[in-house]
């Protein structure tokens, strides 16, 4: 193996490792949010979840976690800080969001959740 080939292999491996680290941390950016939702809404998780657990898709209609639907944006407004990890504060935010108006005319997010429906739309919020 020549020196050029060895350098190419090393650089390629470093790039792949860096991509793995970056994408791995992005996928579970807010695991506490999902945990709080699964604990608060076990019936919804059983009905709409993957293996009985709700996914990021409750708040994010696309794979890009920077894009949030109406429920995701409203939930975020009730959080006291950007990456809240306190379980009690997450529960408070979930409860407060239940009272907000959903995109379904005449229904709050709580009404939809009680009916076993996902609260957010499948579209990004404007």
N, C-alpha and C positions, 0 to 999 in steps of 0.2 A: 504494500500500500504506500503510495507516495505521500509526501507531506501535504500537497494540495488536497488530496482525497481525505486525509485525516482531518484537516482543518474544516473541510466541508461537512464531514460527518459530525464533528464537534459542534459547529455552528448550528447545524440543523437540529441536533439534539437539544441544544440550549434554547432555540426558538420554540420547539415543541413543549419543552418543560415550562417555559414562561407562559405560553398560551394556556397550558393546563392549570397553572396556578391562578392566572387571572380569571379564567372562565369558571373554575371551581369555587372561588370565593364569591362570585357574582350570583351564582345559582341559589345560595342560601343567605342572601343578604339580610333578610328579616325573618328568621325561623321562629322567633317569639311571637310574631303576628299570627302566623299559621297555627302555632300551638294554642294561642288564646282563642282563636276562632273555632278550632276543633273542640276545645274544652267547652266553650260557650254554646256551640251549636252541633251537638253530636248527631242529632237526627238529620240535619242538613248534610253533614259530613258522610253519613252512611248512604244517603240518597245520591249525592252529587260528587262525592270524593273519589279519589283514586285509592283503592285498598282501604276505604273507610275514612280517608283523611282529605280535607279540603286542600287545594293547591293554590299557588299564586294567582291562578286564573280568576279567583273570586274578585280580585282588585285590578288585575292586569289582563286585559283582553288579548294581548299579543305577547310574544316572547320577550319583547323589550320591556324590562322592569321599570324603565323611566316613564312608560305610558300607563296611565291609570284610567279606569272607567269612572262613572259617576260615583259609585259606592266607594271606590278606592280614594278618590279625591275628598269626599265628605268625611270618610273615616280619618284621613290625614289631618283634616281641620280640627278634629277633636283631640289630637295628640299634643302633649305639652312640649315635645321636642322631636326632632327629625327621626332619630333612631331609638325610639322609646323601648326599653327592655323591662321596665317594671310591670309585672303581671297585673297588679291592681289597677294601674293607670291604663293598661291596654283594655282591661275589662270595662272600665269606666268609659273609654272611648267607644267601644263596641256598643254599650248600652245607650250612650248618647246618640250614636249614629242611627240606631233603630228608630228614633223619633223623627229623623229627617225624611223629607219627601223624596220618593224614588221617581224614576222616569215613568213608572206605571201610574197613570192618572188615578188620583184618589187613594193611593196606597203609600205607606211609609216603607222603609227598608224592613222594619220590624214586622209589618203585615206580610211582606213577601217571605221572610224567613219563617214565620209561624205557619205559612201555607206550604212550606217545603220547597220554596222557589229560591234560586240564587238572587241576591239583592241587586247586583250590578248588571249593567248592560254589557253586551259583547262588543261595544264600541268604546273608543277612547273619549274621555270627557274633554270638552272644549275649554 
